[in-house]
Amino acid sequence: MATVLRASSLAAVPWKNGGGYTRELAAGPEGASIDTFAWRLSIADVSADGAFSSFAGVDRVLILLDGAGMTLAEPDYVHTLNEPLAMARFAGETPIHAALVQGPTRDFNVMTRRGRAHASVTSRFESHEWTPDHDVTFLHCARGMVNVVLAHGERIALAASDSLRIERADGRVACEASQDASWLQIGIHTP
């Protein structure tokens, strides 16, 4: 089953630390809260420097979607995200301070609770075809257009900021990307 998630339909939810808002794309299991999710995908607008919320026991991947970029400073390492779809991976309990390079950014967040889920995240800039082997597959079109063709022939057009959730794909998935497209391929596995 495939479900299109249009950016305009996403409700803003306060960050765990109260310092901003995020738009949740999906979380599992269904109905899970910010404290009980096994996995969570969201898009956040960051308008000021500041500390990240702590998520003990959660692995995080943050991907830059828009803006000039940011640095994410851990106690012993600094992640620099300064180009489209640049990503940083870090433990949710690690103290992180974000500093914007020049103005606001928008980022895509993948969070998985250790022992309950794990994710694979790939940035793509061209067409791609594969057979998903995850419980849930997400595609997010960051720029341009991506036309998705599912195994049974259904075609779904994703514009910039749209996402597609595919539950237990039953065959090959082809993504036909426009020349200017950039997109994310995310696989969620729950043991």
N, C-alpha and C positions, 0 to 999 in steps of 0.2 A: 504494500500500500504506500502511495506517495502523497504527501501533503505539502502544498506550496504555502510559504509564510511570507506575505508581503510586508515590507518594512513599515508601511503606513498603518498596519493593523496591530503593531506591537505597543503595549502599554509600558510607560515608564515606571520603574520600581526603585525605591531608595536603596542606595548602597548600604551594605551591612554596617559601615562606619558612619553613615549619615552624611558623608561628604559629597554626594552627588547622586546621579541616577543611572540606571541601566535598563535595557530592554531585553527581557528574557525571551529567547527563542524557544527553548524547551528545557525540560529537566526530567530526570527519571529517578525513581519510579514516578508514575503519574501521580500528581497531587503532592509531591515532596516539597518541603519548605526549604528555605535557605540553610537550615541546620540539619536537614535529613536527606538531602539529595545524594544519589550515587554518582550522578553526572549532571552537568548544567552547561548550557551554551547561552551566551548573552552578548549584546553589543552595548558599549558604554561610550558616552561623550565625556571627554576629560577637558575641563576648561581652566584648571589651576594645578600648580604643583601640590604634592601632598603624599601622605602615607597611605599605603594600601591596607585594606581590611585584612585581618588575619583569618585564615581558614586552616586550622590544624588538621593534619591527616589528608589534605587535599593537594593533588598535583595540578598545577596551572600552566596553561599555554596562553600567552597574550600575543595577538597579531595586530599590527598597525594597519588600519584600513584607510584613513584619511588624515591629512595634516602633515606638518613639517617633521614631526617625530617627537620622540621622548627618550629619556634615559631612565632606566630602572636600576636604582642602586641598592644592592644587597650589602651586607657587612663586608664581604670579601670579593665582590665582583660587580661590574657595571654592565648591564645590557644596553646596547645602543640600537634603537629602532628608528631608522632614518630614511627608509624607502618603503614603498607599498608592499605589504604582506611580509615584512620583516617580522620575525617572531622571537619571543623569549620564553624559556621554560624554567619554572622554579617551583619550589615547595611552598604551599599556601601559608605555612607557619613562619616562613622566612620574613624578617622585617624588610620591607621594600619601600623606598621613597622614589616617587616619580617626579621628574623635572621635564617640563615641556621645552622643546627646542625653540619654537617660535609660534605661539598661538595654540588654540585648541586642537585636539585630535579626536579621532573616533577609533575604537579598537574592538576586536572580536575576542571574546574570552571563552576558553574551554577549561572546565574544571571537572576533575574526576576524583572521587574519594578512594584512597588506597584500599585495596582488598575487595572493593565493590564494583569497580569499573576501571577501564583504562581506554585511552584514546590515541589514535594516530591522526596527525594533522599534516597535510601537504599543501603548499602553495603552488598554484598552477597558473601559467600564462599562455596556454595553448590548448587545443583540443586533446582529449584523452578518453580512452575506452578501457574498461576493466570489469571484473566480476567481483562485486563486494562480498566480503566474508565476515562482516561485522553484524552485530544485532541491529544496529541503527546506523545509517549513513546519512550525513548532512552535506549538502552542497551550498555554498554561499557565493553569490556573484558580487564581487567587490566593485568591478568596473566593466563597462561594455555589456555584452549580451552572451548568455550561455544557453544553448538549446540542448535540453536533455532528452535522450531517447532511451526509454526503458525496454527491457527484454521483450515484453509483449507488444511493443510498437507504439505505446503512448508517447507523445511528444509534449514537453513542457518547456515554455520559454521563461527564462529568468533574466530580469533586467537588473541593473545595478541596485544593490542592497536587498534583493530578494534571496530567499533561501528555499531549499527543498529538503524535506525529511523523507527518507525511504526506510520503511520497516522491513527487515529481512528480505532483501532483494532476491528475486527468483531468477536471476540470470545476469547477463551483461548489461552494463550501463555505458552509454556513449554520451560524452559532453562535447558538443560542437561549439567552440568558442569563437567570438568575433575577433578581428585582428587586434583590437585594443583591450581585449578582456583580461581580467585577472580574477581568480576565484580560488576558493578553499574547498578541499575535499577532506572531510572529517569522518572517521569511523569510530564508533563507540562499541566496546565489547564489555558485556557484563557476565562474569564467570558464574 
